[in-house]
Amino acid sequence: MPKNGPDLGPIRVLLVEDSPEDAELLCDQLLESGLNASFERVENEQGLRDALERYTPDIVLSDLSMPGFSGHDALAIVRAGSTATPFIFVSGTMGEETAVAALREGANDYIIKHNPRRLPSAVARAIRESRNEAERQRVEGELMRAQRLESMALLAAGLSHDLRNILQPLLIVPDLLNGRTDDPQLRQLANVISECGRRGHEMAESMLSFVRGSRKSSERISIEHLFQAVQMLLTSSLPRGVTLKLEPVAPGLAIEANFTELQQCLLNLGLNAIQAMPRGGELVFGARELAADEVNGARLQLSVSDTGIGMDEKTLARLFTPFFTTKADGTGLGLSSCKRIVENYGGKMLVESHPGHGTRFDLVLPMKGAAPVVVEESVASPSGSGQRLLVIDGEATQLSLLGNALSSQGYQPTLAADGAAALRHVRKDALPDLVIVDSDIILLSAVSLLFSLCEQGYRGPAIVMEDPAAPLEREHFPDEIAVHILSKPLEMHRVFRAVAHALEVVP
């Protein structure tokens, strides 16, 4: 009986058979087994070609020998149009060597006419395997499409970052021009430049919105329901020998996140695990709540493990590098996409793997999203009185413009292109009254630089120029320094107010 799996529903059977009597017997055999089948019979090449164009069968059953036509010819015609349509030989003259040759040519099975009891189960199994394979290819196709979109997002993110840096002077220069001239024509030109800069930044923000995928607001996600959804998508992709196991989930275990993003991560890891078990194995999904401590609040650990071929240290070292892949048709973006999603939630992605012993991925996520950084913007006098400012920015044009603008307001700026250069200035000269640092500097991060300045005795304020798309967490800054956040893009009147305010509130 073919009822050992899901109901197949209505199926279309194409019979390549020159004997109406034999065809009728085959039909009766399938109907009596409980299959909901409809049939069409052909007995020559042209009839087969016509039927394939208009009928789209779920399976083809073919005799081996017919007058002027053979089952081998029929198989070649079917395979030329589709490699997925199941094909079973049903013949009374098939020897062992002929059967083996038929399977090599692409047939799914063979049945002896004089012993057709296996026919219904063979038909059901072949159709189920064909549908499972089609679903697997569909899911992998969707994943590949998502990864291609992810590559576009990575490119858009990089372009948006560079574009905003290039446009930044268009917001700084107009303020400088307006402060140095009363010429109405020059002031009008400055306003035009400023408007172009603002529009350019709006375009860059639109690109970032695409990168973030118009991210939906977080929702409360039941981990049990999340695992069930992933199981439903992966079940049809499981090859023979691979089993999928869901470990018991604690009742009520949930997380504040985006369902689609977490499902994408788990589905990606699951498909990778399946491909890593060509000889079969076990794929396991698990989840548990980690105990909170003084540093970390409540956290959730999602685990995906397999018993596959594992990875060596060289592969592990490059695992999350965009475009690195060990698959012939892979994009190398799936794992980097997962890592980006996890880190966007303030979590981390861990992996443990050993060649021949399988792989385990752990996604450690905060149970609730981190609070956003509040941007402070103060109103105060824009002029200075000789205060020493240390300005660190990796963009040479922006650094120069900031230095000129701050000098024009009565400050004494010292300029540095990176964190190491800033520390050299501090060792050579006296400690500054204020540090202004871009969040995206190289060699030393803004946080590391402020800690290094603390070690040298600096206790003044600091202004961190922050990209809203990559906010910093305030708790990472040293307690000894009063840190003020200034969001980019910069406008000079906002910079002047922020500098005056930071110096004004120094104890």
TORKOL-770809 format. One record per residue (C-alpha): residue in one letter; y, x, z. Coordinates in steps of 0.5 Angstrom, whole numbers, padded with zeros to 4 digits, always signed. Layout:
N
AYXZ;...
This chain:
507
M+0000+0000+0000;P+0007+0003-0002;K+0010+0000+0004;N+0010+0006+0009;G+0018+0007+0007;P+0024+0003+0006;D+0024-0003+0002;L+0025-0001-0005;G+0028-0007-0008;P+0027-0010-0015;I+0025-0004-0019;R+0024-0003-0027;V+0018+0000-0030;L+0017+0002-0037;L+0010+0003-0039;V+0008+0007-0045;E+0002+0004-0047;D-0002+0002-0054;S-0007-0003-0050;P-0004-0009-0048;E-0010-0010-0044;D-0009-0004-0040;A-0002-0005-0039;E-0003-0012-0036;L-0008-0009-0031;L-0003-0004-0029;C+0002-0009-0028;D-0002-0014-0024;Q-0004-0008-0019;L+0003-0006-0018;L+0005-0013-0017;E-0001-0015-0012;S+0001-0009-0008;G+0008-0012-0006;L+0012-0009-0011;N+0018-0013-0013;A+0017-0010-0021;S+0019-0012-0028;F+0016-0009-0034;E+0017-0007-0041;R+0012-0004-0045;V+0013+0001-0051;E+0008+0004-0056;N+0011+0009-0060;E+0017+0014-0060;Q+0022+0010-0063;G+0020+0004-0058;L+0021+0009-0052;R+0028+0012-0055;D+0031+0005-0056;A+0028+0002-0049;L+0031+0008-0045;E+0038+0007-0048;R+0038+0000-0046;Y+0033-0001-0040;T+0035+0005-0035;P+0028+0005-0032;D+0026+0007-0025;I+0020+0010-0027;V+0016+0011-0033;L+0008+0010-0033;S+0005+0013-0040;D-0002+0014-0043;L-0004+0021-0045;S-0007+0019-0052;M-0004+0014-0057;P-0005+0013-0064;G+0001+0017-0067;F+0004+0019-0061;S+0002+0022-0054;G+0004+0022-0047;H+0007+0029-0048;D+0012+0027-0053;A+0014+0021-0049;L+0015+0026-0043;A+0019+0031-0047;I+0023+0025-0049;V+0024+0022-0042;R+0026+0029-0039;A+0031+0030-0045;G+0035+0025-0043;S+0034+0025-0035;T+0031+0030-0031;A+0031+0025-0025;T+0027+0019-0028;P+0020+0019-0025;F+0014+0020-0030;I+0007+0019-0028;F+0001+0019-0033;V-0004+0014-0033;S-0010+0016-0037;G-0017+0015-0037;T-0018+0022-0041;M-0014+0027-0037;G-0018+0033-0034;E-0016+0038-0029;E-0013+0043-0034;T-0009+0037-0037;A-0007+0035-0031;V-0004+0041-0028;A-0001+0042-0035;A+0003+0036-0035;L+0005+0037-0028;R+0008+0044-0030;E+0012+0040-0036;G+0015+0036-0031;A+0011+0030-0029;N+0011+0027-0022;D+0004+0025-0022;Y-0002+0023-0025;I-0007+0017-0024;I-0014+0016-0027;K-0015+0009-0030;H-0022+0008-0028;N-0019+0009-0021;P-0012+0006-0020;R-0012+0005-0013;R-0007+0010-0012;L-0002+0008-0017;P+0002+0003-0012;S+0003+0009-0007;A+0004+0014-0012;V+0010+0010-0016;A+0013+0008-0009;R+0013+0015-0007;A+0016+0018-0014;I+0022+0013-0014;R+0023+0014-0006;E+0024+0022-0008;S+0028+0020-0014;R+0033+0016-0010;N+0033+0021-0004;E+0034+0027-0009;A+0040+0023-0013;E+0043+0021-0006;R+0043+0028-0004;Q+0046+0031-0010;R+0051+0025-0009;V+0053+0028-0002;E+0053+0035-0004;G+0058+0033-0010;E+0062+0029-0005;L+0062+0036+0000;M+0064+0040-0006;R+0070+0036-0008;A+0072+0036-0001;Q+0072+0044-0001;R+0075+0044-0008;L+0081+0040-0005;E+0081+0044+0001;S+0082+0050-0003;M+0088+0047-0006;A+0090+0045+0001;L+0090+0053+0003;L+0094+0055-0004;A+0099+0049-0002;A+0100+0052+0005;G+0101+0059+0003;L+0106+0057-0003;S+0109+0052+0002;H+0110+0058+0007;D+0113+0063+0002;L+0117+0058-0001;R+0121+0056+0006;N+0122+0063+0007;I+0125+0064+0000;L+0130+0058+0001;Q+0132+0060+0009;P+0138+0064+0006;L+0140+0058+0003;L+0141+0054+0009;I+0144+0061+0013;V+0149+0063+0008;P+0153+0056+0007;D+0155+0057+0014;L+0157+0064+0013;L+0162+0062+0007;N+0165+0056+0011;G+0167+0061+0017;R+0170+0066+0012;T+0174+0062+0007;D+0179+0056+0007;D+0178+0056-0001;P+0176+0049-0002;Q+0172+0051-0009;L+0168+0056-0005;R+0167+0051+0001;Q+0164+0046-0005;L+0160+0051-0007;A+0157+0053+0000;N+0156+0045+0001;V+0152+0045-0006;I+0148+0051-0004;S+0146+0048+0003;E+0144+0041+0000;C+0139+0045-0005;G+0136+0049+0001;R+0135+0042+0005;R+0132+0039-0001;G+0127+0045-0002;H+0125+0045+0005;E+0124+0038+0004;M+0119+0039-0002;A+0116+0045+0002;E+0115+0040+0008;S+0111+0035+0003;M+0107+0040+0001;L+0105+0041+0008;S+0104+0034+0009;F+0098+0035+0003;V+0095+0041+0007;R+0095+0036+0013;G+0091+0031+0009;S+0096+0026+0011;R+0092+0026+0018;K+0091+0020+0021;S+0093+0019+0029;S+0087+0021+0033;E+0082+0015+0036;R+0077+0015+0041;I+0070+0017+0038;S+0064+0015+0041;I+0059+0021+0040;E+0053+0017+0039;H+0056+0013+0034;L+0059+0020+0030;F+0052+0023+0030;Q+0049+0016+0028;A+0054+0016+0022;V+0052+0024+0020;Q+0044+0022+0021;M+0045+0016+0016;L+0048+0021+0011;L+0043+0027+0012;T+0037+0023+0012;S+0037+0022+0005;S+0038+0029+0004;L+0032+0032+0008;P+0027+0035+0004;R+0020+0035+0005;G+0018+0039+0012;V+0025+0039+0015;T+0026+0034+0021;L+0032+0032+0024;K+0033+0031+0031;L+0039+0028+0035;E+0039+0030+0042;P+0040+0024+0047;V+0048+0023+0048;A+0050+0022+0055;P+0052+0014+0056;G+0060+0013+0054;L+0061+0021+0052;A+0067+0020+0047;I+0073+0025+0045;E+0080+0024+0042;A+0080+0026+0035;N+0079+0024+0028;F+0073+0021+0026;T+0073+0023+0019;E+0075+0030+0020;L+0069+0031+0025;Q+0064+0028+0021;Q+0066+0033+0015;C+0065+0039+0020;L+0058+0036+0022;L+0056+0034+0015;N+0058+0041+0012;L+0054+0045+0018;G+0048+0040+0017;L+0047+0041+0009;N+0048+0049+0010;A+0042+0048+0015;I+0038+0044+0011;Q+0039+0049+0005;A+0037+0055+0010;M+0030+0052+0011;P+0027+0052+0004;R+0020+0052+0008;G+0022+0047+0012;G+0024+0047+0020;E+0028+0043+0025;L+0035+0041+0025;V+0038+0039+0031;F+0045+0036+0033;G+0047+0036+0041;A+0053+0034+0045;R+0055+0036+0052;E+0061+0036+0056;L+0063+0042+0059;A+0065+0043+0066;A+0073+0044+0067;D+0076+0050+0070;E+0083+0052+0072;V+0084+0055+0065;N+0081+0049+0061;G+0081+0042+0062;A+0075+0037+0060;R+0072+0040+0054;L+0066+0037+0049;Q+0061+0042+0046;L+0058+0039+0039;S+0052+0044+0037;V+0048+0044+0030;S+0042+0049+0030;D+0036+0050+0025;T+0030+0054+0025;G+0032+0057+0018;I+0032+0064+0015;G+0038+0066+0020;M+0044+0071+0018;D+0045+0078+0019;E+0051+0082+0022;K+0054+0083+0015;T+0054+0076+0013;L+0056+0073+0020;A+0062+0078+0020;R+0065+0075+0014;L+0062+0068+0015;F+0069+0064+0016;T+0073+0068+0011;P+0075+0063+0005;F+0072+0064-0001;F+0066+0068+0002;T+0059+0065+0000;T+0052+0066-0001;K+0050+0061-0005;A+0051+0061-0013;D+0054+0055-0013;G+0058+0055-0007;T+0066+0055-0006;G+0066+0059+0000;L+0071+0054+0004;G+0066+0049+0008;L+0066+0054+0014;S+0073+0056+0014;S+0075+0048+0013;C+0071+0047+0019;K+0074+0052+0023;R+0081+0050+0021;I+0080+0043+0023;V+0077+0045+0030;E+0082+0050+0031;N+0088+0045+0030;Y+0085+0041+0036;G+0086+0047+0040;G+0078+0048+0040;K+0074+0054+0038;M+0068+0055+0033;L+0062+0059+0036;V+0056+0062+0032;E+0049+0065+0034;S+0044+0067+0029;H+0038+0072+0028;P+0035+0073+0021;G+0028+0069+0021;H+0030+0066+0028;G+0035+0060+0025;T+0042+0059+0027;R+0046+0055+0032;F+0054+0053+0031;D+0058+0050+0037;L+0064+0047+0036;V+0068+0047+0043;L+0074+0042+0043;P+0078+0039+0048;M+0077+0032+0050;K+0084+0030+0049;G+0089+0033+0044;A+0094+0038+0047;A+0101+0036+0048;P+0106+0038+0043;V+0111+0043+0044;V+0118+0040+0045;V+0124+0043+0041;E+0130+0045+0045;E+0137+0044+0042;S+0143+0045+0046;V+0150+0045+0045;A+0155+0050+0047;S+0160+0055+0045;P+0158+0059+0039;S+0162+0065+0040;G+0160+0071+0044;S+0163+0077+0048;G+0159+0083+0046;Q+0152+0081+0049;R+0147+0086+0046;L+0141+0082+0042;L+0135+0084+0040;V+0133+0080+0033;I+0126+0081+0030;D+0124+0078+0024;G+0119+0080+0018;E+0123+0077+0013;A+0128+0083+0011;T+0133+0078+0008;Q+0133+0073+0013;L+0134+0079+0018;S+0140+0082+0015;L+0143+0075+0015;L+0142+0073+0022;G+0145+0080+0024;N+0151+0079+0020;A+0152+0072+0022;L+0151+0074+0030;S+0156+0080+0029;S+0161+0075+0026;Q+0161+0071+0033;G+0162+0077+0037;Y+0155+0079+0039;Q+0152+0086+0038;P+0145+0085+0035;T+0140+0090+0034;L+0135+0089+0028;A+0127+0090+0028;A+0122+0088+0022;D+0116+0088+0027;G+0114+0088+0034;A+0113+0096+0034;A+0120+0097+0031;A+0123+0092+0037;L+0119+0096+0042;R+0122+0103+0040;H+0129+0100+0040;V+0128+0098+0047;R+0125+0105+0049;K+0131+0108+0046;D+0137+0104+0048;A+0138+0099+0054;L+0134+0093+0055;P+0138+0087+0051;D+0141+0081+0054;L+0137+0076+0049;V+0131+0077+0045;I+0131+0073+0038;V+0124+0073+0035;D+0120+0070+0029;S+0113+0067+0031;D+0110+0070+0025;I+0112+0077+0026;I+0106+0082+0024;L+0103+0088+0028;L+0105+0085+0035;S+0105+0077+0036;A+0111+0074+0039;V+0107+0073+0045;S+0105+0080+0046;L+0111+0083+0044;L+0115+0079+0050;F+0109+0081+0055;S+0110+0088+0053;L+0118+0087+0054;C+0116+0085+0061;E+0112+0091+0062;Q+0118+0095+0061;G+0123+0091+0066;Y+0126+0086+0061;R+0127+0079+0065;G+0132+0076+0060;P+0132+0070+0056;A+0128+0069+0049;I+0129+0065+0043;V+0122+0064+0039;M+0124+0061+0032;E+0118+0057+0031;D+0114+0054+0025;P+0113+0047+0026;A+0107+0047+0022;A+0104+0052+0027;P+0107+0051+0034;L+0106+0056+0040;E+0103+0053+0047;R+0109+0055+0052;E+0103+0057+0057;H+0102+0063+0053;F+0109+0066+0054;P+0110+0070+0060;D+0113+0067+0067;E+0118+0072+0068;I+0122+0070+0061;A+0125+0064+0060;V+0123+0062+0053;H+0127+0057+0048;I+0124+0054+0042;L+0128+0054+0036;S+0125+0050+0030;K+0125+0053+0023;P+0128+0052+0018;L+0134+0055+0021;E+0141+0053+0021;M+0147+0058+0023;H+0150+0053+0027;R+0144+0051+0031;V+0142+0059+0032;F+0149+0060+0035;R+0149+0054+0040;A+0142+0056+0042;V+0144+0063+0043;A+0150+0061+0047;H+0146+0056+0051;A+0140+0061+0053;L+0145+0067+0055;E+0149+0061+0059;V+0143+0059+0063;V+0141+0066+0065;P+0141+0066+0073;
